[in-house]
Amino acid sequence: MKTQIIQLEPHDDVVSTRDKMGWSQTSRILLVWPDKGRILYRRLDLIILARHSRSLGSQLALVTGDAEVRYNADQVGIPVFNALRQAQDAHWRLPFYRKSRYLRRIPPLNREALREKPDQKQAGWREPRIIYWIAFTSSVLALLALVIVLLPGASISLAPQTQVQEVTLPVMANEKIATLNLAGSLPAHWTSIVVEGRSAISTTGTVQVPVAPASGTIQFINLTESSVTIPVGTLVSTLGSDPIWYATTKEGKVASGIGKTTFIPIQAVQPGESGNLPAGMIQAINGPLGLQLSVINLAPILHGVDKSAPAPNSDDRSRLYNRLLASLSQTAMQELQKRYVDPPIKSGIPILPSLRFSSVIEKIYDPTENFPAEQLQLSLRLEFRALEIYPQDLQNLVTPLLDASLPEDHTVIPDTLNITSSNKPILDEENTARWTLRAQRQIQAVIAPEKAIQLAKGTTIEKARQSLLDHLPVDKTPLIRPFPSWWPYTPFLPFRMDVQIEK
């Protein structure tokens, strides 16, 4: 039997393959797949090619090793061979049961016959209208019941009851105690309190204040054969380790020749009576002129004047220091007292009777010593020390005692522990303090959300609110917010309810 063999290329598709098949005059068409490339692997491609082959009056077969193409060809009813020679020698007709349903031709619809065909009689159960309405109403009611059950939701806000839990116990503290004991022994530690202040008092002492400088005339004697010029401001002084200085107030000149002299007026550099000198005390010249000239005061240096003025004395300083020290001691005590309440647990509890002065950090008097002033001012910065109990030790002491007396179905509200002293500590000679501690904290009733849902579900909002109020430990009437807001009932389904516990 004559066979048309068509060798396919890797780029061929359905359209190009149909074109290659053309107007075949042979009774068999054999499509040979290329060795490389995947083409025409869809079932639809093979169906189109098979129908085109039938329209040409030819049988179609394939030669391919592609597993997917072979599977689709078997489903469509197209013979598949492994080799070209095998395909030419084999018989291509398939058994009847292997023919594909995809290749069957569906006869066209006969519309005239349908028009002439009489109407079939409806089933008997569809005739009565009452049955129809009953079924429709039942469906609507079922849908409405489903909406009523699934759609509503509610949010419940509960405020559990709270109360104060309190414990009081006597304690003792000493710096020699190493670890705390639940019987009430606590280790104490020294803490530092630094305070500063400023104060002033009127001075009661006096001091001599220089108001006018001493003045006089001195004689310069030439020690050389040349004349020497003496400029204004030339310094001369007395001899010794603490000289008194004077300066010339006019320019002068000593004639040439050894022993020649001249007189020039002078004035003390520092004002006051300390510049008054008897004759013959000024004997030194400052600078290079001392090698050319000698100097002496032949007459006393006079007219230096001091004036009495108010000034602080040692008694004023002592009195001001003691007064400011007492004031700062009270300030340090106030700083310690604040630690009882601001905040009591975070800074520990100080032992007030143990407060003592430690050291002077800074002490500044104004004015300093021997300076005149009508007021004496003092700035002090002092360090005080006191014994205190660490906050962690306090917590470790009172927490087990509070936990032991915690009521059932209650929990502790965090950050509410407050520890204070019921009385003032008494300090003995060995620095052992004894007093009474009071510890308080807020506790809250525990409410299970599941229990609240069971009490509130499937009833009116008012009844649900009253049921929660009667059976749960709450401080105020529960707040129930239904969804939608106009719905008067709580949901039947627990998962449609949300319980919020206020902290």
PyMOL commands that set and color helices and strands:
alter all, ss='L'
color gray80, all
select helices_A, chain A and resi 14-21+43-55+67-76+84-89+96-98+101-103+111-116+124-126+129-150+273-275+288-291+314-338+391-404+449-456+461-471+494-496
alter helices_A, ss='H'
color red, helices_A
select strands_A, chain A and resi 3-7+28-32+59-63+80-81+153-158+162-174+185-187+189-202+205-212+215-222+228-230+235-238+245-248+252-254+261-268+282-285+293-296+305-311+349-366+375-389+410-412+418-421+426-427+433-445+479-483+497-501
alter strands_A, ss='S'
color yellow, strands_A
deselect
rebuild
show_as cartoon
